[in-house]
Amino acid sequence: MRRRRGGSPSAAEAPAPKEEEPPADFICPITTEIMVEPVVAADGQSYERTAIERWLATKSTSPLTGGELEHSILIPNHNLRRAIREWQEARTAL
């Protein structure tokens, strides 16, 4: 049996759906992975907590700019953490 001209491709022929890329703000600039526990450093940038803690254990500069950080206090970024969790939950609901 031949497929009709202009007919729909079968499921085997259909291209696989493209996996949605996470928003850039969800990616830690140190690990290049989606953050689990984002924190804000003195440079105003969010990082994965463990990654920036390792960085600050040996350096006092921004991983992005190289500029000296005024302090090493890390503030939890609850809004970003919530947004990441909601994005992940929406993707698994599909």
C-alpha positions in Angstrom: 0.0 0.0 0.0 1.3 3.4 -0.9 1.0 6.5 1.1 -1.1 9.2 -0.5 0.7 12.2 -1.9 0.6 15.0 0.6 -0.5 12.7 3.4 0.7 13.0 7.0 3.9 11.2 7.9 3.6 8.3 10.2 4.7 8.6 13.8 8.0 6.9 12.9 8.7 9.5 10.3 7.6 12.5 12.3 10.5 14.6 13.7 11.1 14.3 17.5 9.8 17.3 19.5 12.6 19.7 20.3 13.4 19.7 24.0 12.6 23.1 25.5 15.8 24.9 26.7 15.6 26.3 30.2 15.6 30.1 30.5 19.2 31.5 30.7 18.5 32.9 34.2 18.0 29.3 35.5 21.6 28.3 34.6 24.5 28.8 37.0 27.3 30.6 35.2 29.9 28.5 37.0 28.4 25.0 36.5 26.3 25.7 33.4 23.6 23.5 34.9 20.1 24.4 36.1 20.4 25.7 39.7 18.9 23.8 42.6 19.7 26.2 45.4 20.3 29.6 43.8 21.9 32.4 45.8 22.8 36.0 45.0 26.4 37.0 45.5 27.8 40.6 46.0 28.1 41.1 42.2 24.3 40.8 42.0 24.5 37.5 40.0 22.7 34.3 41.0 24.8 31.1 41.3 24.3 27.6 42.5 25.2 27.7 46.3 27.8 24.9 46.3 29.5 26.3 43.2 29.9 29.8 44.5 30.9 28.6 47.9 33.7 26.6 46.3 34.7 29.6 44.3 34.8 31.9 47.3 36.8 29.4 49.3 39.9 30.4 47.1 38.9 33.7 45.5 37.4 37.0 46.4 36.4 38.0 42.9 33.3 37.7 40.7 33.3 34.6 38.5 31.7 36.7 35.7 33.6 40.0 35.8 36.8 39.2 37.7 36.1 42.3 39.9 36.7 42.2 43.6 33.6 41.3 45.6 32.8 43.7 48.5 31.7 40.7 50.7 31.2 37.0 50.6 27.6 37.0 51.9 25.3 34.8 49.9 21.5 35.6 49.9 19.1 32.8 49.0 17.2 33.7 45.8 13.8 32.3 46.7 12.0 33.8 43.7 14.4 32.2 41.2 14.2 28.9 43.0 10.4 29.0 42.9 10.4 29.9 39.2 12.8 27.0 38.4 10.6 24.6 40.3 7.5 25.8 38.5 9.1 25.5 35.1 10.3 22.0 35.9 6.9 20.9 37.2 5.2 22.3 34.1 7.5 20.3 31.9 6.9 17.1 33.7 3.1 17.6 33.5 3.3 17.5 29.7 
